Amino acid sequence: MGCRLIGAMLMAVALVGGAKGTVADQAGDFDLYVLALSWSPTWCAIEGDERGAAQCEAGAGYGLTLHGLWPQYETGWPSYCRTSARGPSDLMTARMIDIMGSSGLAWHQWRKHGVCSGLSAEAYFALSRSAYEAVTVPAVLTQLDRPVRLPAQVVEEALREANPDLTDRGVVTTCRDGRVAELRICLTRDLQPRDCPADMGRDCSLREALFDPIR
């Protein structure tokens, strides 16, 4: 097989592999949002403690935090889109610490996902906050005083009970290292609950997932 043909094949594979989330993605061209909510104690146990993250200190009080508001296609997702919008100021990202845990995460979310929203940085963060604040955090999660092991589905069911507008297939629960990690809620472009695309994958099926209390 000639070198030119091999090179062409490798280029074709690279293009297919990069179809999701390339610089060719157009800002504002997407089908829905995914509101990703992280359980902070899980992130702290896996990563944050080792980093010495402020949100992981005793008494910090972080529970269900905003990981990000992600533009999504029905199949796949855009990221790092071309945009003429200016990046957020330090003050803008600092104002997200109360719900995101760090300004660094806020900046990363803008750079990877916010640029695909077609919004200005200010409007994207405002929309992210609106989506986050529209979710009622189940009291049972915030009142735990010790680590427990439970089916991951129980956490999702608690979220649904506290937010009855969520659809039956509108939430995906993820786990990491044997712990409940995130609750991902699917929303329309105007932030109304909707079913998640099949491309989102399946819920975590752990029967004894570790769930730590708020610090």
VOZA-255827 format. One record per residue (C-alpha): residue number from 0; x, y, z. Coordinates in nm, 3 decimals. Example, Ala and Ser with C-alpha at 12.3 -4.5 7.8 and 13.67 -1.06 7.14 Angstrom:
REM residues 2
   fitor         X         Y         Z
       0     1.230    -0.450     0.780
       1     1.367    -0.106     0.714
***
This chain:
REM residues 215
   fitor         X         Y         Z
       0     0.000     0.000     0.000
       1     0.150     0.332    -0.108
       2     0.252     0.602     0.142
       3     0.005     0.849    -0.007
       4    -0.285     0.608     0.036
       5    -0.185     0.529     0.395
       6    -0.159     0.899     0.469
       7    -0.503     0.962     0.323
       8    -0.653     0.684     0.533
       9    -0.495     0.816     0.852
      10    -0.626     1.164     0.775
      11    -0.977     1.024     0.723
      12    -0.963     0.841     1.058
      13    -0.843     1.158     1.231
      14    -1.127     1.360     1.085
      15    -1.389     1.105     1.192
      16    -1.239     1.076     1.540
      17    -1.248     1.452     1.581
      18    -1.605     1.498     1.462
      19    -1.727     1.566     1.814
      20    -1.602     1.888     1.963
      21    -1.369     2.032     1.698
      22    -1.297     2.393     1.610
      23    -1.531     2.342     1.313
      24    -1.831     2.340     1.552
      25    -2.037     2.655     1.511
      26    -2.123     2.866     1.814
      27    -2.498     2.863     1.879
      28    -2.561     2.551     1.670
      29    -2.686     2.285     1.913
      30    -3.006     2.108     2.019
      31    -3.024     2.114     2.398
      32    -2.837     2.187     2.718
      33    -2.704     1.942     2.973
      34    -2.690     2.085     3.325
      35    -2.409     1.892     3.496
      36    -2.424     1.898     3.876
      37    -2.137     1.749     4.074
      38    -2.150     1.619     4.430
      39    -1.861     1.819     4.574
      40    -1.762     1.569     4.849
      41    -1.704     1.306     4.579
      42    -1.484     1.538     4.373
      43    -1.294     1.634     4.687
      44    -1.229     1.273     4.785
      45    -1.104     1.183     4.437
      46    -0.921     1.500     4.331
      47    -0.984     1.809     4.539
      48    -0.819     1.704     4.864
      49    -0.493     1.623     4.685
      50    -0.504     1.963     4.516
      51    -0.574     2.144     4.842
      52    -0.889     2.295     4.690
      53    -1.060     2.558     4.905
      54    -1.404     2.409     4.839
      55    -1.290     2.089     5.013
      56    -1.200     2.250     5.346
      57    -1.404     2.160     5.653
      58    -1.699     2.394     5.683
      59    -1.688     2.502     5.316
      60    -2.043     2.373     5.280
      61    -2.037     2.269     4.913
      62    -2.283     1.998     4.814
      63    -2.440     1.981     4.469
      64    -2.229     2.225     4.266
      65    -2.247     2.345     3.907
      66    -1.999     2.158     3.691
      67    -2.127     2.326     3.378
      68    -2.406     2.403     3.134
      69    -2.316     2.212     2.818
      70    -2.459     2.267     2.469
      71    -2.538     1.924     2.325
      72    -2.648     1.774     1.994
      73    -2.903     1.494     1.976
      74    -2.596     1.289     1.886
      75    -2.263     1.413     2.013
      76    -2.167     1.753     2.142
      77    -1.976     2.065     2.037
      78    -1.678     2.207     2.223
      79    -1.410     2.472     2.177
      80    -1.623     2.643     1.912
      81    -1.508     2.944     1.714
      82    -1.658     3.259     1.865
      83    -1.610     3.633     1.846
      84    -1.728     3.673     2.206
      85    -1.471     3.805     2.451
      86    -1.360     3.581     2.732
      87    -1.484     3.644     3.087
      88    -1.307     3.883     3.320
      89    -1.151     3.765     3.646
      90    -1.438     3.930     3.832
      91    -1.693     3.746     3.620
      92    -1.545     3.403     3.695
      93    -1.493     3.490     4.063
      94    -1.864     3.559     4.093
      95    -1.933     3.193     4.005
      96    -1.730     3.052     4.296
      97    -2.035     3.032     4.523
      98    -2.199     2.771     4.298
      99    -1.899     2.625     4.110
     100    -1.636     2.606     4.381
     101    -1.360     2.782     4.190
     102    -1.307     3.055     3.934
     103    -1.073     2.821     3.744
     104    -1.359     2.581     3.674
     105    -1.576     2.871     3.559
     106    -1.308     2.980     3.311
     107    -1.259     2.625     3.182
     108    -1.633     2.577     3.132
     109    -1.652     2.897     2.927
     110    -1.350     2.802     2.715
     111    -1.477     2.451     2.639
     112    -1.857     2.479     2.647
     113    -1.966     2.840     2.687
     114    -1.809     2.943     2.358
     115    -2.050     2.702     2.184
     116    -2.360     2.864     2.332
     117    -2.355     3.163     2.097
     118    -2.384     3.389     2.404
     119    -2.153     3.643     2.555
     120    -1.958     3.523     2.859
     121    -2.175     3.735     3.087
     122    -2.497     3.597     2.937
     123    -2.366     3.239     2.949
     124    -2.280     3.259     3.317
     125    -2.614     3.425     3.392
     126    -2.796     3.143     3.209
     127    -2.586     2.883     3.392
     128    -2.678     3.035     3.726
     129    -3.047     3.046     3.632
     130    -3.041     2.679     3.536
     131    -2.860     2.584     3.856
     132    -3.086     2.788     4.084
     133    -3.399     2.639     3.926
     134    -3.305     2.297     4.070
     135    -3.424     2.214     4.420
     136    -3.154     2.020     4.604
     137    -3.313     1.732     4.800
     138    -3.294     1.799     5.173
     139    -3.207     1.434     5.238
     140    -2.875     1.489     5.060
     141    -2.780     1.798     5.256
     142    -2.876     1.656     5.596
     143    -2.650     1.351     5.594
     144    -2.403     1.348     5.884
     145    -2.199     1.041     5.787
     146    -2.092     0.851     5.474
     147    -2.347     0.598     5.345
     148    -2.358     0.329     5.081
     149    -2.668     0.317     4.866
     150    -2.792     0.239     4.516
     151    -2.693     0.531     4.293
     152    -3.050     0.535     4.165
     153    -3.170     0.648     4.509
     154    -2.993     0.982     4.468
     155    -3.158     1.035     4.129
     156    -3.498     0.942     4.273
     157    -3.450     1.199     4.550
     158    -3.374     1.462     4.286
     159    -3.688     1.373     4.092
     160    -3.904     1.387     4.403
     161    -3.775     1.735     4.482
     162    -3.814     1.842     4.117
     163    -4.133     1.682     3.983
     164    -4.108     1.865     3.649
     165    -3.812     1.649     3.547
     166    -3.902     1.386     3.290
     167    -3.861     1.012     3.346
     168    -3.568     1.002     3.104
     169    -3.440     1.350     3.171
     170    -3.162     1.274     3.421
     171    -2.844     1.067     3.394
     172    -2.653     0.973     3.709
     173    -2.279     0.908     3.685
     174    -2.039     0.736     3.923
     175    -1.665     0.746     3.963
     176    -1.437     0.527     4.173
     177    -1.737     0.362     4.337
     178    -1.898     0.693     4.433
     179    -2.196     0.894     4.309
     180    -2.030     1.170     4.107
     181    -2.279     1.373     3.903
     182    -2.643     1.428     3.815
     183    -2.684     1.546     3.456
     184    -3.017     1.707     3.370
     185    -3.132     1.753     3.012
     186    -3.296     2.086     2.926
     187    -3.430     2.257     2.617
     188    -3.255     2.568     2.492
     189    -3.495     2.774     2.704
     190    -3.413     2.560     3.010
     191    -3.727     2.348     3.021
     192    -3.689     1.982     3.130
     193    -3.682     1.727     2.848
     194    -3.574     1.368     2.783
     195    -3.205     1.305     2.737
     196    -3.080     1.180     2.398
     197    -2.985     0.814     2.370
     198    -2.630     0.938     2.310
     199    -2.607     1.041     2.676
     200    -2.550     0.683     2.787
     201    -2.691     0.491     3.083
     202    -2.725     0.570     3.451
     203    -2.472     0.441     3.701
     204    -2.599     0.100     3.815
     205    -2.393     0.062     4.134
     206    -2.594    -0.093     4.417
     207    -2.357     0.021     4.692
     208    -2.221     0.356     4.578
     209    -2.041     0.559     4.842
     210    -2.201     0.894     4.920
     211    -2.019     1.133     5.154
     212    -2.187     1.413     5.354
     213    -2.126     1.783     5.294
     214    -1.815     1.906     5.472
***
